[in-house]
Amino acid sequence: MKKITLFFLLLIGFSALAQTVTIPSPALANGPVTINFNKAGTPLAGYTGIIYAHIGLTVNGAQWQNVKGTWNNNATQPALTLVSGTTYKLDLTPDLYTSFGVPTTSTITQICVVFRAATGSPQSADTFLNVGAFQLNLVSPGQNSTTILASGGNLNVTANNTGGNANYVLKANGTTINTATTASYTYNHTNITSNQNYVLEVTQGTSTLTKSFAVVVNPGALSQALPAGMKDGINYNQADPTKSTLVLNAPNKDFVYVAGSFNNYNPTSAYAMKKDPATGKFWLELTELTSGTFYNYQYWVGDQTNLPANSPALVKTADPFSTLVLSPFDDPEIQTLGVYPNLPAYPAGQEREVTVLQTGPNAHYNYTWSDATLNFVKPAKKDLVIYEVLVRDFDANRTYQNLIDRIDYFKNLKINAVQLMPVMEFEGNESWGYNTAYHMALDKRYGTEAKLKEFIDLCHQNGIAVILDVALNHVFSRSPLERMWMLDPDNDGWGNGITAENPYGNQSAMHSYNVGTDLNHFNANNMTQYYSERTIQHWMQEFKIDGFRWDLTKGFTQNCPGGSNQETCTNAYQADRVLKLKQYADMQWAIDPNFYVIFEHLGNGGSYTEEVEWANYRKTGDADGISKGILLWRKMTDAYANFLKGNSTNLSGVADGTNMFIGYAESHDEERVMYKAMTETGQTQNILVKAQKRMSAMGAVHLLVPGPKMIYHFGDLGYESSIFTCNNGTVNNQNDAIAGDCKLDTKPQPQWTGNWLANTARKKIYDDWAKMIELKRTQNVFKNGQHTWVNTTGKTRLNVFTSTAQTTELSYVIVMTNATNATTNDAGNFPFTGTWYNLMDGTPLVVTSTNQAVSIEADGFRVYGNRQAVLNTVDFNLAKIALYPNPSRGIFNISTNTKKVSIYSIAGQLVKEFKGDFDSNYQYEIESLNQGMYIVKVIDDQDREATLKLMKQ
């Protein structure tokens, strides 16, 4: 079993047996064993840290059983002991049965081991060490192999053993078909007309060894028209829960069987899929299903006609359009952690992922949405304040329940959107999620479908939109998009590249930033586009999300093959990706015209021209009257880090006149600005208190700039650990060839374990940013104002205004900062005199001269407005104001005299307003409003303000 871990790791093959031996040799299962490993000549040769063993056994013929701990977990996997020089050892005592927890009734025939560095890379190849003086060699066919035969074909079985004669028993589908006593066995099974699962049992004395292999019969052409309305994947029969139709598009394949729990993974000819003559798609209707029962299945995909070299004739894979998969690699840990209650068990004796199927109204994916979601009004694009979240590193249990439990953290920060890093089924349980294998399936490590939906629903109830990060430019080796057309030259069942027949991917990447298998979104059969569109539809319709952040959009081109010019080409204007990504945007807007379409392009030169074109795409003039436009990421990490350090900087790039660039100081891909401030040359180097004080000032010249903005993972609490922090607490980076890049390692949780919200310095950053976000979201000047910059070193200034003359509304805001080591007294350069207000605390400032000096303490800032901005509201219980009836069907009353009543959607948009002198008998009419939850802000006749909730039925 090759461990597929973080997506950037490469498996490097070498002759492992030359460096690894056991004492005794061969090892014995019922006694102690010492493994000696010499790292010389291996990928670990230059590594000087602790070497760990990812180790398991071959039990009853199945490799990689009873694995100790989990991959890359140094606390649960054994460390080797340095003997001398380059030689290490690992002692397994008192015997293999006890050491690995294997019943003594089982047969152990191999030790399976991969030697790895502390961070997982470098690592050795899979190494298999024989166990037992009695050894069995299956000559033909190969162990665990599957042979494809025409109906009526024959299979020749040959094997031999050590230690003299042994008793051979060959079973097919559980029935004994041959026995012999010999040291050299041969048998020819003739006239095979159905699929066979073979077990060869060989006994010598008290030891029994087993070998397994199989035959699949090519069922031949089964041409039959695909029923109308069928789509790829599972088609549930809404009228009859006892039926479902499976559809698989597998060009250049000869036949497909459906093997599953409904046929004990021994499919007969009745489970050979039919082939539609018009489309070439394979399909099969399953019958006699029980509503609510969990079933699982996989496709056995066969190819004998013009089979490419090094491509397996039979591939077992789950459905590409799975919405829930079971994994023999990942599920044991998930079961142990209990993060996915009632997860169906992986079918015993099978290999690779399988797809879950469940019919009926009580299926696991069903959820009853609240009115808040069904009537959710998204925040305007230009008003977005997005909080980017990696579920794995947000809280200790790393689940959606953690997010649910921490909803007040988001609410109190006043953000109006959460963006989740990829939650689609990825390889392994420790990942950022960009090594996606099944784009329509939820990864089970973070919890169930119902829990993610509950979190989305809860966000909507609190006016917070939910955006999902999706990586549709590549796949990895567990994906059926790769597996069905993979190259497997070493015949170990894992792909090493793809064949030219692959209808989804490029054999060589067509851009310079690729990881995994590069997907071709321009293939003639449109299969990649269809797969992408189905993915879009699934998450939008099934999970009610509000937007997609498209990862690595520079990869959506076919114009930049490898070579010295690939980087330049990738960053140039590419018309094919411009049109393709517009097409995907249109597809999303066809489902939801207000959907957020966000690209991670980070353009420069020609690729920046693409960004401007996307930002303005369909912003005006649509027949539906809805302004669209594509949002783009705008990275400003170095600029904001330099601001904190007191160095020369220019922050003007954080926003754009289109209001479509999401400016950010931090994201999952960028180093923490606090870490840079603490470790790089500048005034804050090694001075935590100073850097923390400046974070509030940084928020003022970030969050108050008009246009959408983004925060990443506890930047609002001054998180200062490097993004390259390793699991063991050390810090490495991508240039560290030995330790490797620790960017993807799981990060510590000091914000909760250290109770940062009770830390005065950190809480001040959080509270200041919350107030700034609320100003940004509620005050028109930040929504529709112009802005200018003065980028003086250490004294960055921001002006935001809708008018340069005094008005009755808040229309001019001045942000002044002091990222220096001394108090400043600089001219305020006010546009007019009069009373100004510090919008952070309400303090008035009487300005008698436009050049009046403003004193700012070292590391401080000021936010002055020409009018006060009232942000805090009186709790309606304290004000004893009541709204009734509530819920209301069309009218309501308020139990006090009022002069202004404003009704907002749950997302904060003003939908109706009443101005005048109204007594307590006045009836407020809301017949035109949609059903759902609303916020009602009341100003009574004494200018007291209250906020109430209203449910419209």
N, C-alpha and C positions, 0 to 999 in steps of 0.2 A: 504494500500500500504506500504509494508516494503521498506524503503529507503536502497538501496544497494549503499554504498559510497565507500570509500577506502577499498581495498580488505582485509585488515587485521581486519576490525571491525566485531564484533560478535553481533548478536541480542539476547538479553537476555529477555525471556518471564517472566511475572509476572502478578498478578491479579491487573490490572490497575484501575478497577472501584472502588476498595476499597480505593484508594488514591486520586481519582479525582471526584469532584462533581461540579455542576453548581448552580448558583443563578440567576434566579429562577430555580427550578427543577420540570419538565424538562425545559430546556431553551426554550425561545420563539424567533422566527425569527424576529419579528417586534419590538423588544425592546432590551435594553442593557443586556449583559450577563457577569457574572463574573465566571471564572473558578478557583476553588481552588484546588491546588495540594499539597499533603503531600508526601515528598520524602522518609519518613521513610519506610524501608522494600523494597525499590526499588533499582535498580543498581546505582541510584544517591545518595543513602543515605550518602556515605562518601565523596561526592563531595562538595566542599565549594565555587566554583566559580559561575558565573552567569549562570542561567538556561534559555535556549531559547526554544521557541515552534515552531516546524515544524507543521503548522496548516492549515487545509482546511475544506471543507464541503462535505456532501453528497447532491448533487443537482439532482433533478429529478431521484433519484435512483442510481446515479453513485457516488461512493465514491471518496474522494481525489480530489475534484474539487476546482478551485479558490484558490489554495495554495498560501500563502503569501511568497514572496521571493523565494529563492532557498536553497536547503539543505546546512547546515553548513555555510551559509553566515550571519554572525552576524550583518551586516549592513542592511539587508532586512527582517530578521525574528524577531518577537517580543521577548523581554526579559521579564521574570516573575519578579514580585516585591516580595521581602521577607516580609511576614507579621510578623511572629515570629517563633522562633525555626526551625522546619522543614517544615513549611507551607508557600506556595507561592501562588500568585494570578496573573491572567491575565484578564484585563478588555477589553471587546469588545463592542465598542460604535460607533454610537448611537444605531445601531441595526445590525443584522447579514447581512442583505441585503447590507447596505451601507459599513460596515466594510470590506466585502469581494468582493464588486463589483458585486453582483448577481442581475439580473433583478427581480423585484418584481413579475413578472409573473411566476417565477420558484418556485419549492417547495424544501425547505430545511428541511431535516429530521435528519441530524446528524452533529455534530462537530467532525472532525477527527484530532487527535493530537498525536505527538510524542514529549516528553520532552527530551532535550539533553544538554550535557555539551558544553562549548564554542568551544571545538575542535571536537565536534561530538560524542565523546565517553567518558564516558558511556552515554547510552540513554535508554529511556523506550520502552516498546512495543507499538504497535499501539493501541490507545484508541479511542473509538467511544461513543460519548455522545448524547443522544436523544434530538431532538429539536421539540417543539410543544406539546400542551396539547392533541391533537388528534394523536394517535399512531396506526400504522398498523403493525401487526405481520403476516408474511408469514410463515406458519407452514410447508407446503410441496408443491412443492419441495423447496430447499433452494434458497434464493435470489441470482440472478446472476449465478445460477447453470445451468449445462447442463446434461440432462438425456438421456442415450442411450436406445433406444427401438428397438425391432425387428419390421419390417414392419407389420402394423395392430395392434400394441400394444396400450395400454391405459395409460393416465396420470391423476392422481388424484390431484386436486389443493385444498388446504385448507388454510384458513386465518381467522384472527379475528382482531377486533379493539376495542379501548376504546371509551367511550362517547356515547354509544347507537348505534342505527342503522345507517348504511352508505350505499351509493349506490356503488355497485360493477359492474365494466365493465371489462370483460376478452377479450383481443384481441389476435389473432394468425396471424402473418404475416400481421398485419395492419387491419385485418377484425374482427369485433366484433362477438364472438361466444357464449357469455353468459352474462346475466345481472341479478342482484339480489339486493334486499334491505334487509340487515341483519347485525347483529353484529358478526355472525359466518358463514363464507362462505365455501361452498364446491361445487366442480364441477368435474365430470369425463369426460375428453375428450377422446373419443373412436376412434378406427380404424384409427390410425395415420399412414399415409403412406409416408409422406414427412417431411423434416426438418421444425421445427416450432420455431419462435421467439415470445414469449409471453410477454404481458404487462398487468398487473392487475392494473386498475385505481380505486381508492376508494375515494369517495367524501363525506365529512360531512360538511354541511354548506358551507362556502367559502373556505374550505381547501381541497386540493386534494393531495393524496399520491400515489406513483406508486411503483410497484415491477416488476422486470424483471427476466425471466428465459427462458430456451430453451430446445428443444428436438432435438436430432440427431438420425436419423434412420440408423441402421446398414444395409448397402446395400448388405451385404452378399458377397460371393466369386465372384470376377470379373476377372477371370483368362484370361490373354492375353499376348502374347509374346512382350517383349520390343523391339522396332525397333533397328536395328544395329547401333552402333556408338554412342549411347547415354551415357552421363556421369551424375553423380549425380548433382542436381541443375538445373539451367536453360540451356536449349539447344536451342540457337537461330537458326532459319532456315535461312541460309544465302541467299537462293534462293527466299524465300517468307517471307517478314517481317510481314505478317499477322498471322504467326504461330510461336509458341514456344512450346517445350516439356519439362515438369517438371518431374524430377526423384527424388524419396526419398527412401533411404534405411532405413527401420524401422523394424528390426527384432522383433519378438514376438508381433507385433501389428496386429489387425484384419482388420482394414480398415482406409482409409484416405480420407478426403474431401479437395478440394482446394476451399477456400473461398477468394474472392477478390473483387476489385473494378469492375471487369467485371461481377460479379453476385450479386452486392450489399451486399456481405457477407451473403448471404442467399443461399447457394449452393443447387441446386437440384441434383437428381440422376445423371445428366449428368456430374457433377463435382466430382463424386466418382472416385478415382484413380483406375486404373487397376493394377493387380498384376502379375508380370512376373513369370511363373512357374519355370523357370530355376534358377533365382537369388533371387527370393523373393522380388525384388524391386517394389515399387509402381511407377506408371507413368501415365501421362495424357498429351495429346496434346491440347493446347489452340489454338483456331482459331478465325477468324474475329477480329484480333487485328489491330490497326491503327499505322502505322509506325511513330515513334517519340513521341507517346503518353506515358505518365507515367502511368503505372498500378502498383497496389500493391496487395499482396496476402499473405496468411499464410496457413499452414496446420492444419487441425483439425484431430488429430491422436487418434483413438479409440482402446480400448483394453477391451475385456470382457472375453477372454479365459485365464484361469489361471492367473488372475490379481493379482500381488503381494499385500500383505497387505500394507495399507497406500499409495498406488499408485493410482493416479487419473485415472478414466476410460477414460477421454477425456482430451487431452492437446492441447492447441492452441500455435503454435510456428511459427516463420519465418523459412525460408529455411536455413539449416546449411551452405550451400554454397553461401549464399547471398553475393553480392558485394556492395550493398547499402541497409540499413534498415532504416525504420522510427520507431520512438519510442515515445510513449505517455509520457514517463518520461523525456526524454532529449530534444526533439525537440522544445518545447515551448521556452526554453531559447535560443536555436540556432536561431530560427526565430527572436527573439527579438534582438539578437546581430547582425544579418545580416551577419554572417560569411560564410553561405552557400547560396548564392543567388539562387532564384528560386527553393528552396527545396520544393518538393511536400508536401502537407498538410497530416498529419496523418488522416486516415479515421475516421470520427466521429462515436462514439458509439462502437468502437472496443476496444480490450484489447491486451496487449503484443505487441512485435515488429512485423512488417510486412516487407516483402521483396519487393523491387522495381524492376520492369521489364520494359524494354524499348527497342523496336526493331528499326532497321533502321540505316542509316548512320549518323544521327544526334543525336544518343544516347549520354547521358551525359558522358559516359566513353571513348568516342572516342577522340583522340588527334593526331595532326600531329607533329611528332618528327623532330627535325632539323638534319642535317647531322652530327653535332657534337656528338649527341647521337648514331646515327646509325653507326658511325665509331669510337666510343670512344675506346681508348686504355687505359686500366687500369694501374695505377702506379704499379710498382713491389711491391710485398708483403713486402720485407725488407725495402723499401723506404717509407712506409706509415707513414703519420702523420695525425692521425684521430682526428676530433673534435666531441666529443659526445654532442648531443643537445636534450634537452626536449623542444619541440615546445611551450608547455604551459608557460614555464618560460624564454623563450629567449627574448621576447619583449612584449610590453604592450598589444597589441591586441591578442597575442597568436595564430597566424595564419601562414600559409605558405607564405602569402603575406609579413609578417614581415621578413621572411627569404630571400625572393626575394629582398626586399628593402635593406637588409643588406648584399648583396652578396659581396660588397667591403670589408666588415669586414673580411670575410673568405679569399678573394683574397689577401688582403694586409698582412695578417698573414702568407701567403704562404702555408697553409695546403693543402693537396691533397686528403682528404676524409672527408666527413661529415657522422656521424652515428646518425640516428634519433632513439630515444627511441620509444617504440611501438606506431604506429599510427593506428592499427587495431581497429575496433569498440569495445570500452570498456564500462563498466557500469558507467553511470553518465557522467558528463561533466568536472569533476575535478579529474584527475587521472594521474599517471605515465604511464598508459596503460597496465600494466601487468595483470590487471583483465579483460582479453580479453573475449568477448562473441562471436564475429564473426570474425574469423581470415582472411577471404578473403574480408571483407568489410572495407572501409576506415571510421575512426571515423570522424563525420561531424563537430566536434567542431573546428578543425583547418582549415577547408576550403574544397573545392571541389576536386574531382579527377583531374580535369584539372589544378588546382593550384599546387597540389603536383607534377604533371607531369611537369608543367612549371618550378618549382624549380629544379627538377632533370635535366631537359634539360639545364637550365641555369648553373648548376654546371658543367655539361659535357662540355659546351661551354668554361668554364674557367679551364678545366683540373682537376676538382674535382670529385672524385668518390662518390657515395651515397650508404650507407650501412643501412639496416633496422634491428632493434632489433625485435626479434620474440619470443614469449613465447608459445611454443607448448607442454609444459609438464603439463598444467592444463587448466581448464575452470572454469567459474563461473555460477551462477544460471540462468542468462538470456540466456545462450547458449542452443541451441537445443540439443547439445550433452548431456547435463544434463537434460533438461526439459522433453524430451520425455520418460525418464526412471527415473523420480525423485520420491522421497518420499515426501509426503505432509500430514503429520499426522494431522495438524490443519486445513487442507482444505482451506487455504487462497490463494492458487494459486502460492505460492513460494516454491521452493524446500528446503528440509532439508535432504540432503543425496541422494543417488541413490540406485536403486534396483540392485539385483544380475544379472538381465537380461541386464543391460546396456552394450552395445557392445563396448563402448569407454573407460569407466573409471573404476577405482578401488574403491570399497566401502570404503576401508581403504588404505591410502597412502603407497606406497612401497618404500619410502625413507624418510629421516628425515627432509627435508627442504620444505615440501609441503605447498601450499596454494590452496584454492579452491578444485575442484575435480581432483584428480590425474589421468592423462591419461595413459592408458595401450597401449604401442606401440608394444606389442607382442601378442595381442589377435588373436585367431585362424581365425577370419573372416577378419583380416587385415584392418578393417575399420578405425582405428586411423592412420595407416600408409598411407592409401589412402587419408584420410583427410589432413594429413601433406604434402603429395606429391602434392596434388592439390593446397594447400596454397603456396608452393614453386613455382610451375609453374606459378600461377597467378601473383605474385609480380615480378618474374623475366621477364616474357613475357609481361605483361600488363604495368608494370611501369619501365621497363628497368633498374632495380637496379643492383648494382655491387657486392653486398654481403649481407649475413645475419650474424648477431650476435645472436647465439642461447643462450637464457637465461637458466640458471640453468640446465646445461647438466647432473649434478649428478642425476637428477630426471628420467633419461631415463633407468631405471632398474626395474625389477620385483623381485629382489632377496632380498630385505631388508624390510620385513614386520615390523610392530610395535613391540616394546619391548625394553628392556634395551640395546640390542646390535645394535639397528637400526642405531645410529650415526656412530659407528665403521664400520658397514657393508657398509653404504653409502659411506664412505671415503676409503674403500678398493677397490682393483682392481675388476671390475665387467665385465666379458667377454661379457655378453649380451648387455650392453650399448656400449661397444667398437665396437662391430660388427654392432649394429643398427645405431649408429651415423656415422660410415664409410659408411653404406648403404645410408644414407641421403646425405652425402657428395658426393658420386658417382652420386646420382641422380641430384644434383645441377651441377656438372661438366659435366654431359651428356648434359645439356642444354647450359652451357657456361664453357669451360675448364679453363678459367682464373678467374672464380667466386671466391670471397673471402668467405671462410667458417670459421667462428670465433666461438669458444666455450667459454662460461663463465663457467669454471670448477673449477678454483682455487684449484687445487689438492694438496693433501699432502699424503705422503706414497704411498699406492697402487694406489690412484686416480691420483697422479702425474705421476706414471708410464704410466697410460693411456694417459696423455697429451703428453709425449715424443713419444709414439707410434703414436698418431694422428699427431703430428708435422712432423713426418717422413713419413707419409702415402702418397704414390704415389708422393714423391718429385722428384724422378728420374725414368727413365726407361719406361715411358709410351709410347705406340705406337705413340701417337700424338706428342711426343717430347715436351710437355708442362709440366713443373714442377708444381706440385700442392702442397699438404701439407695443413694441417689444422692449422689455427692461434689460439692461446690461450691467454686469458687475464692473465696478471702478475701484481698483486697488490703490490705496494711499498709505500703505504701511510705513515705508521709510520716511515719508513726509511727516506723518504724525509722530513717529519715533523721534525725529529730529526736533519737532516742536517740544516734546517732553524734555529732551536733553539740553534745550536752550540753544540749539544750533540753528544756522540759517535754514529756512525751509520755505516752501510755497505750497499752500493748501488749496489753491484755487481749483485744482483739478478734481476735487471731491464732488463737484456738481457740474451739470451741463445745462445749457439753455433749453434742451428738450424736456428736462425734468424726468428723463428715462434712465439715467445712470445711477445705480445703487452704490453710493459711496461708502467705503468702509476702511477702518484702520486695521482691523483684524478679520481673518477668516480661518477656516481649518487648514488652509495651505500656507499661511504666512506666519512668520515668527511673531511672538507676543511683543507688543510695543513696550510693555513694562519690562520684559526681559532685556530688550535692546537698550532701554533707558538705564537699566541697572548694570549692564555689562560692557556697553560701548562707550567710547570717549564722549564726555559731556558733563554738564553740571550735576546730573543725577546719578552718575556712576557710583555704585555701591552705597547709595543713600536712599533707602526705601521710603522714608517719611517724605522726602522732597518729591520723589517720583509719584507717590500716592496723591499728594496735594495737587500736582499738576494734571492728574487725570480728570479732575472736575473741570479745569480750564480747557482741557482737550475736548471734553464733551461739549462745551459751549461752542467751540469753533468746528464741531462736527455735526452734532445733532440739530443745531439751530440753523444750519444751512438749508435753504429750501430744496426740496427734492427728496427722493427715497434714500434711506440710510439702513445700515446693518450693523449689528453687534454680534460678537462671537463669544460664547461660553465664558461667562464670568469676567469679561473685560470690564463690566460695570461694577465689579468688586476689586479691580486692580490686580487681576490674576497675573503673577509675575514668573511662573515656571516656564521654562522653554518648551516650545512645541516639540523639540527633539529629546525630551526627557524619556529615558528608557524605563523598562519595568523595574529595574533594580535601583532607580533613583539617580543614576548618572546621566549626563547630558552628552549626546553625540550628534553628529549631523551627517548630511549626505556625502561629505568628503572623507568620512572616517571609514577607510577600506576594511579594517579589521572588525570593528564593533558593528558597523553597518548603520543605516539610517533608522533612528528610533522614532521618527515622526508618527508612525502608525501605532506605536505601543500604547497600551492602556494607561491612562493618566490618573494620578492620585485625586482625592476628593477633599482637599483642605477646606473648601468653601463650606462644607457641611461638618466634617469632623472637627474643624477648628472654629465652628460657629462664627463665620466671618460677618454675618449680619449683626452680631453683637460687638464687633470690633469698630470702634468709633471712626477710625480713619477710612476703613473700607465702606462702612455704612454711609458715610458722607458722600462718597463717590456715587453709590447706588441712589441715594435720595436726590442728589443734585441732578443726576442723569434723568431720574423719573420726572422731576419738575420740568426739565428741559423738553423731554418727550411730550409731556402734557401740553406745554406751550406750543410746541410744533404742531400737535394734532388739533388744538382748539382755537388757535389765534390765526386770523386771516392773513396777517402780515407774513407768517411763515409758510402759508399755503400758496399765496399768490404774489408774494413780494419779489422785487428785484434784490440783488445783493452785490456788494463790492468788497474788495479785500485791500488791506494794507499789510504787506508781508515784511515787516521790519523784524530783524532778528531778535527773538525773545519777547516781542511785543506785537504779535499777530493781532490784527483788528478785523472785525467783520461788521459790515453795515447791512441791515435788511430793512426794506422800506416799500410801502405802496404809495407814499406821498412824501415829498421833501418839505412840505409845509405842515403846520400844526393842524390836526383834525380832532374830532370828538372821539375817534376810535384809536386803538393802538395801531399806529401806522408807520412808526420808525423805531428800530431797535439797533442799539450799538453794543457790540461785544468787544470788550477790551481785555487783553491778557498780559500777564507779567511773568514770563518764563525766564526770570533772571534771579540773581541772588540778593537783590536789594529792592527796597521800596521805590516805586516809580511815581513821579508827579508830572505826567505828560498832559498836554492840551487835549481836551475831550473832543474838540472839533465837532461840536453839536451843530446840527443844521439850523436850529433856532433856540431861543432862550425860553425860559419858563420852568415849570416844575416837571422834572423827570423822575422816574421810579426805578429802583432796583427790582427787577422782575423776579429775582430769586428770593427776596425777603420782604418786598413791599416798601422798603425805606425810600422816602422822597429825597430828591436832590434838587435844590433851587439853583437853576443855571441862569446867571446874570450876564454872562458873556459866552459867546460860542466857542471861545478859546479857553474857557475856564478849565483849570487843571483838575485832574482826577488822581487821587492818591490810591495806589493799589499795592498791597503788601507783596513781598516776594512769593512767587509760586501761586499768586491769586488771580482773580478775574472779576469782571463786572459785566452785568447784562442790564443796560438801561433802556427803558421804553418811554415814549412820550405820554403814554397813559398806563394806568395800573391794569394788570391782567388778573382778574379774580379767578383763581383756580380751585380754592378750597370751598366746599359746600357744607352747609349745615345739615347734619343728620336729621331726616324728616321726623324721626321719633322724638328727638329733642325739641324740634320746632312744633310738634304736635299737629302736623299737617297730614290729612288723610285724603286719599283718592279713592272714589267709589263710583259705580260698582267696578270691581276688579277681580276677575276678568271682565272686560267690557265688550259688548257686541257692536257698539256704534257711537255711544255717548258716555261721558263720565262727568262727575262733579269733583270739585276740590273744596275742602272744608275751611276755606279762608278767602278773604278778598285778595285778588291778584291784579297785577298790571302787565305781566308777561309770562306766558306758558310756552315752552319750547319742547317739541317732541323729537327725539333722536332714535335712529335705528340702533340696534345693539352694537353696530360697528362704529357708531359715533357720527353718522350723517344726519343732518337736520332734514326732517321730512314734513314737518308741519309746525306752524307757529301762530300764537294768538297774542295780540298786543291791544291794550286798552285798560279800562277800569271795569273789572268783573267782580261781582259779589259771589258769596258762597253758593248761591242758587243757580249760577250760570252753568249751562250744559255745554261741554266741549265736544264737538262733533268730529268723529274719526272714522266715519263710514268708509271713506276711500282708502284707508290703510289696509295693507295685507295682514293676514293673521300672523301672530308672532309676538315676541317680547320687544318692548320699547322702553326707553329712558325718558322720563318727563322731568324737565327742569322748571321750577316754579320760582318766580320773584313776587313776593307779596307786596301789599301796599305800604309796608315799612322797609322795603328794600332788603328784606331777608331772603336768603336763597335756600332752596331745598331741592333734593333729588329723589325721585320716586321711580319705582318700576311699574310698568303697565303691561298687562297681557291682553292683546286684541284677539277675540275669538272670531 
